[in-house]
């Protein structure tokens, strides 16, 4: 279990496809694909609590669920206002 934060610009009238790959890194030279999932940014933003759970799978084993990926969104206001502390 882990958390990875990243920013995506969301414009209501322009949807974006999101593609996730989850890898197991055994060491610097060895890695195994755990699974992949894809969705649209709108699906996440419009979901209850802006959260969706997707099944991870790999193309070579269709129909086999290899884990779950939870994606949470949070709106962040972009501003150029000056803030004083």
C-alpha positions in Angstrom: 0.0 0.0 0.0 1.4 3.4 -0.9 0.3 6.9 -1.7 1.6 8.9 -4.8 0.5 12.5 -5.4 0.5 14.1 -8.8 -1.2 17.2 -10.3 -3.3 17.2 -13.4 -4.9 20.3 -14.9 -8.6 19.8 -15.0 -10.8 21.8 -17.3 -14.5 21.0 -17.1 -15.0 21.1 -20.9 -11.8 19.1 -21.8 -11.7 15.5 -20.4 -8.4 13.6 -20.0 -7.6 9.9 -20.2 -5.6 8.6 -17.3 -3.5 5.4 -17.6 -1.9 3.8 -14.6 0.7 1.1 -14.5 1.7 -0.5 -11.1 5.1 -2.2 -11.0 6.9 -4.3 -8.4 10.6 -3.3 -8.3 12.6 -6.2 -6.8 15.9 -4.3 -7.3 17.5 -1.9 -9.8 17.5 -4.4 -12.7 14.4 -6.5 -12.0 10.8 -5.3 -12.2 7.4 -7.0 -12.8 4.2 -5.5 -14.0 1.5 -6.0 -11.4 -1.3 -4.5 -13.5 -2.8 -1.6 -15.5 -5.9 0.4 -15.2 -7.4 3.4 -17.1 -10.2 5.8 -16.6 -11.2 9.4 -17.6 -10.5 12.3 -15.3 -14.2 13.2 -15.4 -15.0 9.8 -13.9 -12.9 10.6 -10.8 -14.0 14.2 -10.5 -17.7 13.3 -10.7 -17.6 10.2 -8.5 -19.0 10.3 -5.0 -16.3 11.8 -2.7 -14.1 12.1 -5.9 -12.9 8.6 -5.5 -12.9 5.5 -7.7 -11.6 1.9 -7.3 -10.3 0.2 -10.4 -9.3 -3.4 -11.0 -5.7 -4.0 -12.1 -5.2 -6.4 -15.0 -2.6 -7.2 -17.6 -3.3 -7.9 -21.3 -1.6 -11.3 -21.3 -4.2 -12.5 -18.7 -7.5 -11.0 -19.6 -10.2 -11.3 -16.9 -7.7 -11.9 -14.1 -7.8 -9.3 -11.4 -4.3 -8.6 -10.1 -5.3 -6.1 -7.4 -7.2 -2.9 -6.9 -6.1 0.7 -7.4 -7.9 3.5 -5.6 -7.8 7.0 -7.1 -8.7 10.1 -5.1 -9.1 13.6 -6.5 -9.0 16.9 -4.7 -9.6 20.3 -6.3 -6.9 22.8 -5.8 -7.5 26.4 -6.6 -4.8 27.9 -8.9 -4.2 31.5 -8.0 -1.5 34.1 -8.3 -2.6 35.9 -5.2 0.2 37.1 -2.9 0.1 35.5 0.5 1.8 36.9 3.5 2.7 34.9 6.6 
